[in-house]
């Protein structure tokens, strides 16, 4: 499904491709979600950065935390924080091999 969405988003809106012609598609995942990050990279996206302390995790979701303790006096001190990985693919990467790589994956 992700491959089909990338194809639709990045292909040009010509008669043959019928895409949106977007210049960039971005993916976000908690840094501990290795499966999600791996899938994005398999689809041709590159790691662009890390957004530290991107959110507060709900109680019971500590396994996704960034591993850092909260500061003393934090009103949500019992809840861990999570970092978010940012990945993306842009139109030039798409046209310079990303599209071909994705088509090979989709044909398997």
C-alpha positions as CSV (number, residue, x, y, z in Angstrom):
1,X,0.0,0.0,0.0
2,X,2.8,2.4,0.9
3,X,4.4,1.8,-2.5
4,X,1.2,2.6,-4.3
5,X,0.7,5.8,-2.3
6,X,4.3,6.9,-3.1
7,X,3.7,6.2,-6.8
8,X,0.5,8.3,-6.7
9,X,2.1,11.1,-4.7
10,X,5.4,11.5,-6.7
11,X,4.4,10.6,-10.3
12,X,3.6,13.6,-12.5
13,X,-0.1,14.3,-13.4
14,X,0.3,13.3,-17.0
15,X,-2.0,11.0,-18.9
16,X,0.3,8.0,-18.5
17,X,1.3,8.5,-14.8
18,X,-1.8,10.1,-13.3
19,X,0.0,11.2,-10.1
20,X,-0.1,14.3,-7.9
21,X,3.4,15.5,-8.8
22,X,4.3,16.3,-5.2
23,X,7.9,17.3,-4.6
24,X,8.3,15.6,-1.2
25,X,6.8,12.8,0.9
26,X,7.7,12.6,4.5
27,X,7.5,9.7,7.1
28,X,7.6,10.0,10.8
29,X,8.1,7.2,13.4
30,X,9.3,6.9,17.0
31,X,13.0,6.1,16.9
32,X,12.4,2.7,18.6
33,X,10.0,1.6,15.9
34,X,12.7,-0.1,13.8
35,X,10.2,-1.9,11.6
36,X,8.6,1.4,10.5
37,X,11.9,3.1,9.9
38,X,13.2,0.0,8.0
39,X,10.1,-0.1,5.8
40,X,10.4,3.6,4.9
41,X,14.0,3.1,4.0
42,X,13.2,0.1,1.9
43,X,10.7,2.3,0.0
44,X,13.6,4.6,-0.8
45,X,13.2,7.2,1.9
46,X,16.3,8.6,3.6
47,X,16.8,9.6,7.3
48,X,16.7,13.3,7.6
49,X,16.8,13.9,11.3
50,X,15.6,13.3,14.8
51,X,13.1,15.4,16.6
52,X,14.0,15.0,20.3
53,X,11.3,14.8,23.0
54,X,8.6,14.9,20.3
55,X,5.9,13.6,22.5
56,X,4.8,12.3,25.9
57,X,4.1,8.6,25.9
58,X,1.0,7.2,27.6
59,X,1.5,5.1,30.7
60,X,2.4,1.5,29.8
61,X,4.2,2.6,26.6
62,X,7.6,3.0,28.2
63,X,9.2,0.6,25.8
64,X,9.0,3.3,23.1
65,X,10.7,5.9,25.3
66,X,13.9,7.8,24.5
67,X,15.4,6.4,27.7
68,X,15.9,9.8,29.3
69,X,14.4,10.7,32.7
70,X,12.2,13.7,33.2
71,X,13.2,16.7,35.2
72,X,12.3,17.2,38.8
73,X,8.9,18.9,39.1
74,X,7.7,17.9,35.7
75,X,3.9,17.9,35.8
76,X,3.9,14.6,33.8
77,X,7.0,13.3,35.5
78,X,5.7,9.7,35.6
79,X,5.4,9.6,31.8
80,X,8.3,9.0,29.5
81,X,9.1,11.0,26.3
82,X,9.7,9.8,22.8
83,X,11.9,10.9,20.0
84,X,10.7,10.9,16.4
85,X,12.7,10.0,13.3
86,X,12.0,12.0,10.2
87,X,12.5,10.3,6.8
88,X,11.6,11.6,3.3
89,X,11.9,11.1,-0.4
90,X,11.9,14.0,-2.8
91,X,11.0,14.2,-6.5
92,X,14.6,14.2,-7.7
93,X,15.5,11.0,-5.7
94,X,12.3,9.5,-7.1
95,X,13.2,10.3,-10.7
96,X,16.9,9.3,-10.2
97,X,16.2,5.7,-9.2
98,X,13.6,5.7,-6.5
99,X,10.8,5.0,-8.8
100,X,12.6,2.1,-10.5
101,X,13.6,0.6,-7.1
102,X,9.9,0.8,-5.9
103,X,8.6,-0.8,-9.1
104,X,11.0,-3.7,-8.6
105,X,9.7,-4.2,-5.1
106,X,6.0,-4.0,-6.2
107,X,6.6,-6.6,-9.0
108,X,7.9,-9.2,-6.5
